[in-house]
């Protein structure tokens, strides 16, 4: 496989990650509203409904950020590994890491290092389990 073909395929893979992240966000938002509606119809508790919506969509955003970082990593390392691109990737990862930490603190009320490691998918799963139990 020549370099142009390799670059083309890696760009396609990176773009697939970006599309997957967008789909995660769209379908995740719908899923979060579904969970919140389910909680509301069972409990008629606005606080529980809001908490479920916030936790589930926050987890979806975390998962989407994780997938976007993977796409950026592929695009930077596999396609054009220049020093400038690696620095830009580092800045993107730092910004997204800060966003992830901020979201996790908002969702759980504690910094991520004060509890076990949790991914965006785990946060969504926990919100779905909590919604199912109410």
VOZAMI-497517 format. One record per residue (C-alpha): residue number from 1; residue in one letter; x, y, z. Coordinates in Angstrom, 1 decimal, m for minus. Layout:
N
> NUM A X Y Z
...
end
This chain:
134
> 1 X 0.0 0.0 0.0
> 2 X 1.5 3.3 m1.0
> 3 X 1.6 6.4 1.3
> 4 X m1.3 8.2 m0.5
> 5 X m3.6 5.3 m0.1
> 6 X m2.6 4.8 3.5
> 7 X m3.2 8.5 4.2
> 8 X m6.6 8.4 2.5
> 9 X m7.7 5.4 4.5
> 10 X m6.5 6.8 7.8
> 11 X m8.4 10.1 7.0
> 12 X m11.5 8.0 6.4
> 13 X m11.1 6.2 9.7
> 14 X m10.6 9.5 11.5
> 15 X m13.7 10.8 9.8
> 16 X m15.6 7.7 10.8
> 17 X m14.7 8.4 14.4
> 18 X m16.1 11.9 14.1
> 19 X m19.3 10.7 12.6
> 20 X m19.6 8.1 15.3
> 21 X m19.1 10.8 17.9
> 22 X m21.9 12.9 16.3
> 23 X m24.2 9.9 16.3
> 24 X m23.4 9.1 19.9
> 25 X m24.4 12.7 20.8
> 26 X m27.6 12.7 18.8
> 27 X m28.8 9.3 19.9
> 28 X m27.5 9.8 23.4
> 29 X m29.6 12.9 23.7
> 30 X m32.7 11.1 22.6
> 31 X m31.8 8.2 25.0
> 32 X m31.3 10.7 27.9
> 33 X m34.7 12.2 27.2
> 34 X m36.3 8.7 27.1
> 35 X m34.7 7.9 30.5
> 36 X m35.9 11.2 32.0
> 37 X m39.4 10.7 30.7
> 38 X m39.4 7.1 32.1
> 39 X m38.4 8.4 35.5
> 40 X m41.0 11.2 35.4
> 41 X m43.8 8.8 34.5
> 42 X m42.9 6.5 37.3
> 43 X m42.2 9.0 40.0
> 44 X m43.6 12.4 39.0
> 45 X m40.5 13.7 40.7
> 46 X m39.0 16.7 38.8
> 47 X m35.7 16.5 40.7
> 48 X m35.1 12.9 40.0
> 49 X m36.1 13.5 36.3
> 50 X m33.7 16.3 36.0
> 51 X m30.9 14.4 37.7
> 52 X m31.4 11.4 35.4
> 53 X m31.4 13.7 32.3
> 54 X m28.3 15.5 33.5
> 55 X m26.4 12.3 34.4
> 56 X m27.3 10.4 31.3
> 57 X m26.6 13.2 28.9
> 58 X m23.4 14.2 30.7
> 59 X m22.2 10.6 30.3
> 60 X m23.1 10.8 26.6
> 61 X m21.0 13.9 26.2
> 62 X m18.1 12.3 28.0
> 63 X m18.4 9.3 25.7
> 64 X m18.6 11.5 22.6
> 65 X m15.4 13.4 23.8
> 66 X m13.6 10.1 24.2
> 67 X m14.5 9.0 20.6
> 68 X m13.5 12.5 19.3
> 69 X m10.1 12.2 21.0
> 70 X m9.6 8.8 19.3
> 71 X m10.3 10.3 15.9
> 72 X m8.0 13.2 16.5
> 73 X m5.3 10.8 17.6
> 74 X m5.6 8.8 14.4
> 75 X m5.6 11.9 12.3
> 76 X m2.5 13.3 14.0
> 77 X m0.4 10.3 14.5
> 78 X m1.3 8.1 11.5
> 79 X m1.8 10.8 8.8
> 80 X 0.4 13.8 9.5
> 81 X 2.7 13.3 12.4
> 82 X 4.5 16.7 12.3
> 83 X 5.6 18.5 15.5
> 84 X 3.0 21.2 15.0
> 85 X 0.2 18.6 14.6
> 86 X 1.3 16.7 17.7
> 87 X 1.3 20.0 19.7
> 88 X m2.2 20.8 18.5
> 89 X m3.3 17.3 19.4
> 90 X m1.8 17.8 22.9
> 91 X m3.8 21.0 23.3
> 92 X m7.0 19.4 22.1
> 93 X m6.5 16.5 24.5
> 94 X m5.8 19.0 27.4
> 95 X m9.0 21.0 26.6
> 96 X m11.1 17.9 26.3
> 97 X m9.6 16.4 29.4
> 98 X m10.5 19.6 31.3
> 99 X m14.0 19.4 29.9
> 100 X m14.3 15.8 30.9
> 101 X m13.2 16.5 34.4
> 102 X m15.6 19.4 34.7
> 103 X m18.5 17.3 33.4
> 104 X m17.6 14.4 35.8
> 105 X m17.5 16.8 38.8
> 106 X m20.9 18.3 37.6
> 107 X m22.4 14.8 37.3
> 108 X m21.1 13.2 40.4
> 109 X m20.3 16.1 42.7
> 110 X m16.8 14.8 43.4
> 111 X m13.5 15.1 41.5
> 112 X m12.7 12.0 39.3
> 113 X m9.6 11.2 41.4
> 114 X m11.7 10.9 44.5
> 115 X m13.5 7.9 43.1
> 116 X m12.9 5.0 40.8
> 117 X m12.1 5.5 37.1
> 118 X m15.3 5.8 35.1
> 119 X m15.9 6.3 31.4
> 120 X m18.7 8.1 29.6
> 121 X m20.3 4.8 28.8
> 122 X m20.3 3.8 32.4
> 123 X m22.0 7.0 33.4
> 124 X m24.7 6.4 30.9
> 125 X m25.1 2.8 32.0
> 126 X m25.4 3.9 35.7
> 127 X m28.0 6.5 34.8
> 128 X m30.0 3.9 32.8
> 129 X m29.8 1.5 35.8
> 130 X m31.0 4.2 38.2
> 131 X m33.8 5.1 35.8
> 132 X m34.9 1.5 35.6
> 133 X m34.9 1.1 39.4
> 134 X m37.2 4.1 40.0
end
